[in-house]
Structures are given as structure tokens and as C-alpha cells.
């Protein structure tokens, strides 16, 4: 049975990408980069648009069936980063290929979402079994997550873990297994947070610790709130933000939401919230009306992929969560994230046609 | 169809997502709507900076409009330490600025704000910008400059590095000069740079200009002659005042040694003070004017009455008073002309304590003159109730009293001015932006001290002093000069007698006697060579100063004097001897019956006065100023096309300071050819290959 393409979802995506392009121009000016940021972002958006179109044409079922085969190359890509890190040291999250850069964790996000959906569709009721169902998928996901956390990129690890956990929850894993997984993940998280030293700089300041280091860490967060709060209801006007002028860290990526808040005010941020809520509702709607479980799981995973990132990014910008370094889907500057999210949206749009 | 368990779980997940979004929306309401004002004000606070816009401090000018002090745009540099490479920063800035390397380095190693250099010129600023040192910020402010160097330095005073007046006229008129600084709000970014935006500002209001009564040329002449005299007599110091007796306007007020107003901190306080008003000295015989004036006014003795001068030694209340030369019978007139202490004491005894004291006060001794300069002192003149038995005698001859130079100049100006004491005037007017006169000072008569009749007689006496008496060295051919010498022993520091062999030699005089236009006081402290009498040491300085002032082109007095000089019979036209070696010039002059008088050092006559073509009486003097010793005179040659080395050699020979930029041959010079060379002139040369 064939349904109509979800025009609302498409409109939401186009609107968010358009906003992102405008903000790339605004923040680029703020950082004294002229229009280079804008031009690069436009190119990436075009690339993402093509990706979306191809994904739409290929269809979500076909693409998700490739996920299993892509797992190993993806893990190799992630391992490659660790190899580079071992040689050069520091934090390595990107491959740089001339003018392009590739963020493997973003690719891993899509591959894992599709793989879990594929796995759950194949296993069906078997997912309720610990040894045959839960353990294998947890191991596969755990390896990739571990590799990402070693980059180190804890924000992406947490976000991706949440997405995959949510999928497993919907997939019907027993609640006691879910509970064990969540507890284990939580304990691991706490250990990792303090092993990698994020605790001192990111978590404790939020809890009110007050020393030189904590104050410096809190500064970023406060600057984001100053931007949002300073914007008020209507904002200072597009392009007229102050905070993007080196007060905010990463105004074009991690804190683009705050810049929107300052320039377009509460109406702007509410618009973004509304857009993502709408994206979530349409995505869930597409899942619910899917004609078979594979499409259902793919739709749920792709929706969660966008929703979780958006929630976490905005929670950081509003000072609810410690800094994670996650982009705001469709809006933040950053090629891989934009392309991956648009490819995902292309697949969702394809799914919207296949309603039962 | 999708199994029910999935749908149920998805529903739960949807609820969870909905809860999260609702939570974030509420958080946004709180931050953007609830705390909006607090965050907005913090945003403005952290991104706005209130910059001070410094006002340009007013100029200080002389009466002819020569600029004595002005504000130039300067560039200052600061840094918030720690930043950049402290070693490189300290090394480079210690080269362009005044702060030594190690001082700068130790400051840069600490935390906080550090001035790296202040008030640099345009060229240095270009160099600093070229270094591109990280963290270094530029701040444009004004720096004080004194284009005539140390001319009138003690009168002008100086400012601190923030442009606040600290001494002299800079302090006295600070309120007028400083103007009002403005401010501007600027938007800054998170890294200390600027975001262009139109924000409120208040422009600065520049300070007003002060026009002094000083004449820079007269001032330079006085300073040069005092310096020469101090060197000639190996004296401790010298000071002098040139005034217009009729108005009380001070044309020159000088103290040597001088200091560099750009670096006052390098000099002792004593050098920086304007000692003509802040320091006192025992006047000696110049103070006899009080006794003489009182005696004439009170008619206790007439000019031709005789007094016995005790053949040089006289006991008063156990104290012995002496005359420099023993005299027998002298008339009152001769007592003044020959400066007999004993004669003066005998006249004072006829007057009595009260009268003498009253006249001394009337002439302004023992009180500030009220000149508009800071730090003036009263001097010491005790009331008769505090006098001892010999005080009357001592005070009559200028001992047991201490005066300031300005008091003495004013007292004689009163005599020259027909008995009317004027308040000494140092400021002509205060001019606002665009030359608008804000305030004009007028000559201010204080009181009549003596009658015109008495004043006329006193002038006659004083003319006699120069004609026949102790002040013969002050004679100027063709002009009627009135004056009085003074030779006082220097009191020991801490009191209790006088320092053996230490004298203060002074001369105060004015001319022309029939209608005085110019008054000059010279005080030389502790001359050690070439005599110590006022008539020997100070009177020649008076003569040189007055002669040079009168020969200044365009001086209102010079025409009158020139005309007066022309009336005398045998006149000789002075040939041009500039450019000749001194012996040759002297030969030429003696060939036409004129005496040449050489001053300064150097191999060539740079300047002569009277100038070529002027007429002087036969037997008169022509003063030749030699070049090469840094003494003013001569004109800057055209240096264009010369190698920098050659140009520098020539300028050095003229005593002119040199600053060079570039290399190769001179393409530009400033000041240009033909500009008069003064003490402290600096010529800037630009070379190109």
C-alpha cells in the first residue's frame, strides 16, 4: 500500500536547514570569518540534500539491510581515529581529507541505528531472550560505543547509547534487562566521567563547586544563559547578537541555539522547540503507521536520532546538563552531522510513503 | 501489523519525550522571560567598555604667540600580564620607552595591568605596531611637549605622565589648561577586540590656552646671559627678571641652572623651583632704596645735604658696619651713588624704626606680591617690636631682611613707575578653543608708595649710580640707565653669622630713565671668580641682557633706543662680521673704532648685535656670538642633498641637536633652511638612498 510523502516533516527539515544556513552566516560574521562559514555550510547543505534525495530513492528498507555489512568498516573507521590519537595524541574526532572532514561517530550513529532496527526486525520475539537476543546486540553496540568514548567523545557516547537504549525499549526487551543495562551504563558513565577528568571541568561546576577551574568551566554555561536571557521575547534582531563575538564558545556549532535565542528571542527558540516536537510527532506517526516491523524500528530509530540530539543540545544550552559538545541537528555548522541527519530524514520520508 | 508491545512501548517513549520537551520549554520561559532583565543587563555590562576620551591640554604661549608648551598626540601601550612573550616584550619596549628592561620584565611576570610605554611618537608607534606582539594594546593619549626645550622651564613647570599640572604655570592654571575629558561607550567582544556599534559618547572639551606675559626671546636672552655669568664667575646659581615697570608685566623670569621639562624627575627640586618667587636672599645695598625713598618722601634730608661717613667704619649698638671704600663727607646723593653703608645708616637713624618699617612694607617687602604662580613666599621682614639695637642699621643696608627677586623687581618698578606699585603680571589672557578670549588680565596698580616727585629724585640718584657710582658697568651708550648694585654676604645655613667669602651679587636697573620701559634684575649667587661685587658681577649681565633685548628686531623698545642712539654724534655703521673667525671680526671692528666683545665658544661668529647696518656710537660695543657651543644664533643651513653624516657634522657645529631617519642623503629637513637656531633646537633629517 502506498501513502503520501509526509510534507510536514519535509517542511520542518527544510525550515531547520534554512535557519542553520542563516545562523552560519550570522555566527561566521560574529567570529570574524566573513561569509566563509556560510558558503561552506551551504555546500554541505547541498550535499546533504543530495544525500537525502538518494536515501529517499533507495528506500529505507534497502539501506537498513546494508547496516550489518557496514558494521565492521565503521568500527575500523573508529579504530583508525584511535590509531591517529595514539600517534599524535590529544583528542581526535575527525578525519581530515583536504577541504572535507568526516566525523566517524556521526556515521556510526546512523549505522548502529539501522543495524539495531534490522536486528530487532529479524529477531522478533527472540529479543526477550538474554543470550540470543539482548547480549549479542549489547556487545555489538558496546564495542562501537567504547571506541567512540575513547576518542574521547563522551557526549556522543551518551547520546548514542540513549538512542539505542530507547530503540531496545521499544523493541520489547524485558524491563528487568533494560533496568540492568541502564544501571550498568550509569555506573560506567560515572567511572568514565571521573577517569577522563570531565568531572572536574564539566560536572562539578554545575553542582556549585567554586574554584578557579570550576569558575572557568561555568563561564561557558553562563555565557549561553546570558545569550538566551539577553535575547528576551523578541531578541536583539537577526545578526545583531553580541554573545557570538567570542563570548560564547563554539557559537556556530554547540551553542548555535543560544545565538538563535539572543538574536530571535523566545519566539525563535520556541520555534526551534516546536520544529523538533513536530519532527518527533511526525516520525512517531510514520512508525506507528508502518506496514511492517523493520520500517517501524527504522522510523523509531531515525526519529530518536534527531530527538535525543536536539534534547541534549538544548539542555546543555539552557544549562540543564553539563557541556557535551553535541550539535543541534540540521542547524549546527558541521558537515557530517548535517548529511547524516538529512540522509536519515530521506529514509523517514521514504517510510512515510509505506503506510500500512 | 506492528505488535502491540511495540506500540505500547513507543507510546511510553513518546510520553517521555513529551515530558522532556515540556521541561525544556519551561526552562526557556524561566531563562528568556523570567530572568530576562538580569541576563540582559549582564550582557550589556560584560560587553560594554567605557573609554576615557582624553581632552587636549591647552597650550602655553608667550606674548608673541610662540608656543612654550603644548599637547602632542602620543601613543601609549599596555598589556594585561601574563600575555605573550614577556622577555621579547620587555626587551623591545625597554628600547623605545623609558622603563628599563629588568623593571619591565619583573612587572610582566606578575599578574595585572602594565604600562609598557607612554607617550610615544608616531614613528615609534609604527615600529611597535610592526612587532605585532600578542596582548599589547594601544591607547591614544596626549603627551606634553615643550618645543623651546628648557626655555622658561621653572615658570612653565611641568605635568605628570597623566597630564596633570605639578609645578609652575602648569599647576597654577591647571583648571583652565586641562579641559574636560569625555567618554565613549564601546562594544567589546569576548577577546578584547571591538564590535562596531553606535553607542552614546561625550566628546572631550579641550583645555584653554594660557598666554603668558613672557617674551620667549627676552627669556632666552636672560637665561643665556645668566648661564654665561654663572659659568664665568663659577657661581652657584643665578636668577633674573625682566619687567615692564609701567604695567608690571613680566617679560622674562629665569633661573639657572635649568632642567629638562620632559624629565623633571632627573633633577633636584631646587633646580625645578622658580626661585625668583620661592627662594629668599639677603638683598644688601639694593634694599637701600627703601631708606632713600623714605628720607626723600619724609623730607628728613635733602639730596645735597652732607653726612660724615666715618672714614669707613662705624659702631652701632656694638656692631661694626663698614664701607667697601672709606669715605669722609658725602652728600645724600653720593651716599646712594657710592652705596655707603655708614651714610645710609645715619639717614635711617633720622627716620626711625617705624618709618623705615612702614616704607619697607609699602614697597611690598615681607608680603607676597600676588603673582599668579604657585609657591610664592613672603620673605622675612620682622616688625620693629622684634628688632634688636642694631636692627635699624642692619635693615637700612639690606641685612636682617630677606626678599624674593620678584619683590625687589617690583619695588624698583614702583620707583620707575612714578611711585605706583604694580602687581606683577604673568598672564596676558586665557584663550578658549578657536582663539576666543575667555579672560584678559589687566595691569593692576596696588598702591602709591611714594610721590611722583620723590620717585623722580630717586631715579636721578639711580642714574647717578650707573653714571658715576657703583653701577658703571651697566652703562649703555646713548641711553639713560638707572640702577642699583647690591653685594650681600651669604648668611650661614641655620643662622648665626655669615659664610666667609660667600656673596650674593645683584643689580637692578631700568631704562630709559626719563620714561622707563624696561626693568631688569640680576642676582648671581656665590660668584667665586672674577670678583663678587654686584657692580662687577651682576651689572655687566644687566647691560648685556638689555643691549640684546633692545637689538631684537621689532621690539617696541628697540626703535626708541635706536633713535636715541642716533641722536648721539659720531655714529658708525656696523659691518657684517658674521661668518668670520673671531680674531678677524675683532680686527674689522677695531678698524672702524668699535669694540668687539666675544661671547660663547666656537670657531665662527654666528650672530652679532647690533645687527649689520645698525649704527653704534664710536667706541661702542658690538657683541659677537660664536657658534659651535650650543649658544643660540645663526640660521639653519640648507642640508638637502648632503650625506646624513655631513649634515650631522654641520648641525653639530651649530650646536643643534640631530635626529635622523633613513639613510643615504638628506631629502627632508625640519625645521627648514633659514630658521633661527635657538638653544635646544633639534633638527629632524630624513635620508633616502
HADDOCK unambig.tbl for C-alpha pairs under 7 A between the chains (distance, minus, plus):
assign (segid A and resid 169 and name CA) (segid B and resid 9 and name CA) 6.75 0.50 0.50
assign (segid A and resid 170 and name CA) (segid B and resid 6 and name CA) 5.29 0.50 0.50
assign (segid A and resid 170 and name CA) (segid B and resid 9 and name CA) 4.88 0.50 0.50
assign (segid A and resid 170 and name CA) (segid B and resid 10 and name CA) 5.41 0.50 0.50
assign (segid A and resid 171 and name CA) (segid B and resid 6 and name CA) 5.96 0.50 0.50
assign (segid A and resid 172 and name CA) (segid B and resid 5 and name CA) 6.45 0.50 0.50
assign (segid A and resid 172 and name CA) (segid B and resid 6 and name CA) 6.23 0.50 0.50
assign (segid A and resid 225 and name CA) (segid B and resid 31 and name CA) 6.98 0.50 0.50
assign (segid A and resid 226 and name CA) (segid B and resid 39 and name CA) 4.93 0.50 0.50
assign (segid A and resid 226 and name CA) (segid B and resid 40 and name CA) 6.84 0.50 0.50
assign (segid A and resid 226 and name CA) (segid B and resid 43 and name CA) 6.09 0.50 0.50
assign (segid A and resid 228 and name CA) (segid B and resid 31 and name CA) 6.80 0.50 0.50
assign (segid A and resid 228 and name CA) (segid B and resid 32 and name CA) 5.76 0.50 0.50
assign (segid A and resid 229 and name CA) (segid B and resid 31 and name CA) 5.20 0.50 0.50
assign (segid A and resid 229 and name CA) (segid B and resid 32 and name CA) 4.22 0.50 0.50
assign (segid A and resid 229 and name CA) (segid B and resid 35 and name CA) 6.24 0.50 0.50
assign (segid A and resid 229 and name CA) (segid B and resid 36 and name CA) 4.56 0.50 0.50
assign (segid A and resid 229 and name CA) (segid B and resid 39 and name CA) 5.03 0.50 0.50
assign (segid A and resid 229 and name CA) (segid B and resid 40 and name CA) 6.25 0.50 0.50
assign (segid A and resid 230 and name CA) (segid B and resid 36 and name CA) 5.77 0.50 0.50
assign (segid A and resid 230 and name CA) (segid B and resid 39 and name CA) 5.07 0.50 0.50
assign (segid A and resid 230 and name CA) (segid B and resid 40 and name CA) 3.82 0.50 0.50
assign (segid A and resid 230 and name CA) (segid B and resid 43 and name CA) 6.33 0.50 0.50
assign (segid A and resid 231 and name CA) (segid B and resid 32 and name CA) 6.74 0.50 0.50
assign (segid A and resid 232 and name CA) (segid B and resid 32 and name CA) 4.88 0.50 0.50
assign (segid A and resid 232 and name CA) (segid B and resid 33 and name CA) 5.79 0.50 0.50
assign (segid A and resid 232 and name CA) (segid B and resid 36 and name CA) 5.31 0.50 0.50
assign (segid A and resid 233 and name CA) (segid B and resid 32 and name CA) 6.73 0.50 0.50
assign (segid A and resid 233 and name CA) (segid B and resid 33 and name CA) 6.47 0.50 0.50
assign (segid A and resid 245 and name CA) (segid B and resid 189 and name CA) 5.03 0.50 0.50
assign (segid A and resid 245 and name CA) (segid B and resid 190 and name CA) 6.02 0.50 0.50
assign (segid A and resid 246 and name CA) (segid B and resid 189 and name CA) 5.91 0.50 0.50
assign (segid A and resid 246 and name CA) (segid B and resid 190 and name CA) 4.38 0.50 0.50
assign (segid A and resid 246 and name CA) (segid B and resid 191 and name CA) 6.11 0.50 0.50
assign (segid A and resid 247 and name CA) (segid B and resid 189 and name CA) 6.61 0.50 0.50
assign (segid A and resid 247 and name CA) (segid B and resid 190 and name CA) 4.26 0.50 0.50
assign (segid A and resid 266 and name CA) (segid B and resid 32 and name CA) 6.06 0.50 0.50
assign (segid A and resid 291 and name CA) (segid B and resid 1 and name CA) 6.09 0.50 0.50
assign (segid A and resid 292 and name CA) (segid B and resid 1 and name CA) 5.99 0.50 0.50
assign (segid A and resid 292 and name CA) (segid B and resid 2 and name CA) 6.24 0.50 0.50
assign (segid A and resid 293 and name CA) (segid B and resid 2 and name CA) 5.81 0.50 0.50
assign (segid A and resid 315 and name CA) (segid B and resid 24 and name CA) 6.76 0.50 0.50
